[in-house]
Amino acid sequence: MSNHVAVFAFPFGTHAAPLLAVVRRLAASSPSTHFSFFSTQQSNSSIFSVDKQNMDFMQSNIKAYDVSDGVPEGHVFSGNPLERIELFMKSARESLKKAMEVAVSETGRRVSCLVSDAFFWFACEMAEEIGVVWLPFWTAGPNSLAAHVYTDLIRETFGAGGMVGREDETLSLIQGMSKIRTCDLPEGVLFGNTESFFSIMLHKMGKALPRAAAVFINSFEELDPGITECLKSKLKRFLNIGPSNLISAPPPVADTSGCITWLDKQKLASVAYVSFGSVATPPPHELVAVAEALETSEIPFIWSLKDNSKVQEAQRMHDRGCVGDWSQG
């Protein structure tokens, strides 16, 4: 029976799109393998819409399946930018399992491999339950990945006091991280709310990754050989497959905003790029401060800003920059 790869995408920020880019490349290399791509309806609609507009990028051996976003009917959001993530993750295991069963039934192929965003730490257990390998994808850099993999060691070393008074102390105990200061660690590892939902999720992820058949990352070994060797010693296999924008060009997207046309007219290395991602948005007064700083600097800029967050100060500088919502789920 032909192979069937189940792919769990994290539907927030810019996590799903790069994972789909990897899947497209794999699907082109193995046309007999079927790839079932699982994410929320909103995320799938966003990243697969380009395929519908560009027939050359549509591949018959990739099919998207929608899973629940976990938001209860009639739910009123509190304003916490991480609330949607928490609601999704609390129901993700069950909804992904059910969707995977649907894909198996429709294709007539049992799942032979489970690929997921590294955030889905429980995918390790799901893969073990059905007797297949788990291949998680880390979309950020290798240093942050190492911090999460070595969280327990870091916490044991610095004790209950954390990094108080030791902010500039380096992580010399970890190969390849001897130049990283404790204050440079991701929030939730040693400081901040280490008991938050997101911190606990990342901690569980770090503990699960050494059980994966391989962990792949959007980077290249020569960028930081030390940290690469560090992760190779901790993980079964550590694969640098990036940078993805060089190994696999994204599908062409119409320049409806005119941003690319404007950018082509600017001098080399003269434009500032501003983006806070698509999950968390700074409060209005901070956005105003950024806009005022850009205005004072007189530097040409591109500002990726969600539509519901645009500030008047940014709009009035349209002659020196581009402001728009180019987020992709």
C-alpha positions in Angstrom: 0.0 0.0 0.0 1.3 3.5 -0.8 2.6 5.8 1.9 0.3 8.2 3.7 1.9 11.1 5.6 -0.2 13.0 8.2 0.9 16.6 8.7 -0.2 18.6 11.8 0.2 22.3 11.2 0.1 24.9 14.0 -2.4 27.4 12.7 -1.0 30.6 14.3 1.7 33.1 13.3 3.7 32.0 10.3 4.0 28.4 11.3 1.7 26.6 8.8 3.0 28.2 5.6 6.6 27.1 5.9 5.5 23.6 6.8 3.3 23.5 3.8 6.3 24.6 1.7 8.2 21.6 3.0 5.3 19.3 2.2 5.0 20.6 -1.3 8.7 19.8 -1.9 8.2 16.3 -0.5 5.1 15.7 -2.5 6.8 16.7 -5.7 9.7 14.3 -4.9 7.3 11.4 -4.0 4.2 11.6 -6.2 3.0 8.2 -5.0 2.8 9.4 -1.4 -0.4 11.0 -0.1 0.0 14.0 2.3 -3.0 14.8 4.5 -2.5 18.4 5.8 -4.4 19.2 9.0 -5.0 22.8 10.3 -7.9 25.1 11.1 -10.3 26.2 8.4 -9.0 29.8 8.7 -5.4 28.7 8.4 -6.0 26.3 5.5 -8.1 28.9 3.6 -5.2 31.4 3.9 -2.3 29.2 2.8 -4.0 27.1 0.2 -5.7 30.1 -1.4 -2.5 30.7 -3.3 -2.7 27.2 -4.8 -6.1 27.9 -6.1 -4.9 31.0 -7.8 -1.8 29.3 -9.3 -2.6 26.0 -10.9 1.1 25.1 -11.4 1.4 24.8 -7.6 -1.6 22.6 -7.0 -0.5 19.0 -6.2 -3.0 16.1 -6.3 -1.2 14.2 -3.6 -1.8 16.9 -1.0 -5.2 17.4 0.6 -6.1 19.8 3.4 -8.4 18.8 6.2 -10.0 21.3 8.6 -9.9 20.7 12.3 -11.7 22.6 15.1 -10.2 25.8 16.4 -11.4 24.8 19.9 -13.4 28.0 20.4 -16.7 27.1 22.2 -19.9 28.5 20.7 -20.7 31.9 22.0 -17.3 32.3 23.7 -16.4 35.9 24.6 -12.7 36.6 24.3 -10.9 38.3 27.2 -8.4 40.2 25.0 -5.4 37.9 25.9 -3.6 37.4 22.6 -2.7 33.8 23.6 -6.3 32.8 24.4 -7.0 31.4 20.9 -3.8 29.3 21.1 -4.8 27.9 24.5 -8.3 27.0 23.3 -7.0 25.4 20.2 -4.3 23.3 21.9 -6.6 22.1 24.6 -8.8 20.4 22.0 -6.1 19.7 19.4 -5.2 16.2 20.3 -8.7 14.9 20.0 -9.7 16.9 16.9 -6.5 16.0 15.1 -7.1 12.3 15.9 -10.6 12.4 14.5 -9.5 14.3 11.4 -6.7 11.8 10.8 -9.3 8.9 11.1 -11.4 10.6 8.4 -8.3 11.0 6.1 -7.5 7.3 6.6 -11.1 6.3 5.7 -11.2 8.5 2.6 -7.8 7.5 1.2 -7.9 3.9 2.2 -4.3 4.2 3.4 -3.2 3.9 7.0 -0.9 6.6 8.2 2.8 5.6 7.7 4.5 8.7 9.1 3.5 11.7 11.3 5.0 15.1 10.6 4.1 18.0 12.8 5.0 21.4 14.0 7.2 20.9 17.1 4.7 22.6 19.3 2.5 19.5 19.1 4.5 17.6 21.7 1.7 15.0 22.1 2.2 14.0 18.5 5.0 11.8 19.8 2.5 9.8 21.8 0.1 9.7 18.9 2.8 8.3 16.6 3.8 5.7 19.1 0.1 4.6 19.5 -0.2 3.8 15.8 3.3 2.5 15.4 4.8 5.2 13.1 7.7 7.6 13.3 7.3 11.2 14.4 9.1 14.0 12.6 8.6 17.5 14.2 9.5 20.7 12.5 10.9 23.7 14.4 10.3 27.0 12.6 12.5 29.2 14.7 16.3 29.3 15.3 18.5 26.6 16.7 19.5 28.5 19.9 15.8 28.8 21.1 15.3 25.2 20.3 18.3 24.2 22.4 17.0 26.3 25.3 13.8 24.3 25.3 15.5 21.0 24.9 17.8 21.8 27.9 15.2 23.6 30.0 15.4 21.1 32.9 19.2 21.3 33.0 19.1 25.1 32.9 16.6 25.3 35.8 18.5 22.7 37.9 21.7 24.7 37.4 20.3 28.1 38.4 17.9 26.8 41.1 14.9 28.5 42.6 16.5 31.9 42.4 16.5 31.7 38.6 18.6 34.4 37.0 18.2 37.1 39.6 21.6 38.7 39.9 23.0 36.4 37.3 21.5 38.0 34.2 24.8 38.3 32.4 26.0 34.8 33.3 26.5 32.6 30.2 25.3 29.1 29.6 28.8 27.6 29.6 27.3 24.3 30.8 25.8 23.6 27.4 28.0 22.9 24.4 27.5 25.6 21.7 25.7 28.0 24.1 28.7 29.4 26.0 28.1 32.9 24.6 24.3 33.0 25.4 23.5 35.0 28.5 20.7 33.8 30.8 18.8 37.1 30.1 18.8 36.1 26.4 16.9 32.9 27.0 13.3 32.7 25.7 10.8 33.9 28.3 9.4 31.0 30.3 12.6 29.0 30.5 14.1 30.7 33.5 12.2 33.9 33.9 8.7 35.2 33.3 5.7 33.0 34.1 7.2 29.5 33.9 3.8 28.0 34.8 1.8 29.7 32.0 0.1 27.4 29.5 2.6 28.4 26.7 5.6 27.8 28.9 4.4 24.4 30.0 3.6 23.5 26.4 7.2 24.4 25.3 8.6 22.5 28.3 6.7 19.4 27.3 7.9 19.8 23.7 11.5 20.0 24.8 11.2 16.8 26.8 9.5 15.0 23.9 11.8 16.0 21.0 14.6 13.6 21.9 12.1 10.8 21.3 11.5 11.9 17.7 13.0 9.9 14.8 14.3 13.3 13.5 13.8 17.0 14.2 14.2 19.3 11.2 14.7 23.0 11.2 14.6 25.9 8.8 18.3 26.8 9.1 21.7 25.6 7.9 24.6 24.0 9.8 27.2 26.6 8.9 25.2 29.4 10.6 26.1 28.0 14.1 28.2 24.8 14.0 28.5 24.7 17.8 24.8 24.7 18.5 24.3 22.2 15.7 26.7 19.8 17.3 24.9 20.4 20.6 21.5 19.5 19.2 22.9 16.5 17.3 24.2 15.1 20.6 20.8 15.5 22.2 18.4 14.4 19.4 18.4 11.2 17.4 18.7 13.1 14.2 18.9 16.9 13.7 18.4 18.0 10.1 19.0 21.6 8.9 16.9 21.9 5.7 16.9 25.6 5.2 16.8 28.4 4.5 13.5 27.4 2.9 13.2 30.6 0.8 16.4 29.5 -1.1 15.7 25.8 -1.5 12.0 26.1 -2.4 10.7 29.4 -3.9 7.2 30.2 -2.6 4.3 30.4 -5.1 3.9 33.8 -6.8 1.5 36.1 -5.1 -0.1 39.1 -6.9 1.3 42.4 -5.6 -2.1 43.9 -5.0 -0.7 46.4 -2.5 2.0 47.7 -4.8 4.6 47.0 -2.0 7.0 45.1 -4.2 6.8 47.7 -7.0 7.6 50.4 -4.4 10.4 48.3 -2.8 12.1 47.9 -6.2 12.5 51.7 -6.4 14.4 51.9 -3.1 18.2 52.0 -2.6 19.9 48.8 -1.5 19.8 48.1 2.3 17.8 51.4 2.8 14.4 50.1 4.0 13.4 49.3 7.6 11.0 46.3 8.1 8.6 46.3 11.1 6.5 43.3 12.1 5.2 41.9 15.4 3.8 38.8 13.9 0.1 37.9 13.6 -0.6 36.6 17.2 0.4 39.3 19.6 -0.2 43.0 18.9 1.4 45.8 21.0 -1.0 48.2 22.7 -2.1 51.3 20.8 0.3 53.7 22.6 3.3 51.5 21.6 2.2 51.3 18.0 1.9 55.1 18.0 5.5 55.3 19.5 6.8 53.1 16.7 5.0 55.2 14.0 6.5 58.4 15.6 10.0 56.9 15.6 9.7 56.0 11.9 8.5 59.4 11.1 11.3 61.1 13.0 13.9 58.8 11.4 12.8 59.6 7.9 13.8 56.1 6.9 11.7 54.3 4.2 9.8 51.4 5.7 7.6 48.4 5.3 5.2 47.8 8.2 3.2 44.5 8.3 0.3 45.4 10.5 -3.0 43.7 10.9 -6.0 45.7 9.5 -7.7 46.0 12.8 -4.5 47.5 14.3 -3.6 50.2 11.8 -2.8 53.5 13.4 -3.4 56.9 11.9 0.2 58.0 12.4 1.4 55.2 10.1 -1.1 55.9 7.4 -0.1 59.5 7.1 3.4 58.4 6.1 2.3 56.5 3.0 4.7 58.5 0.9 7.7 57.0 2.7 6.6 53.5 3.2 4.1 50.6 2.8 1.7 49.6 5.6 -0.4 46.5 5.1 -1.5 43.1 6.4 0.7 40.5 4.8 0.3 37.9 7.6 -0.3 34.3 6.6 -1.6 31.6 8.9 
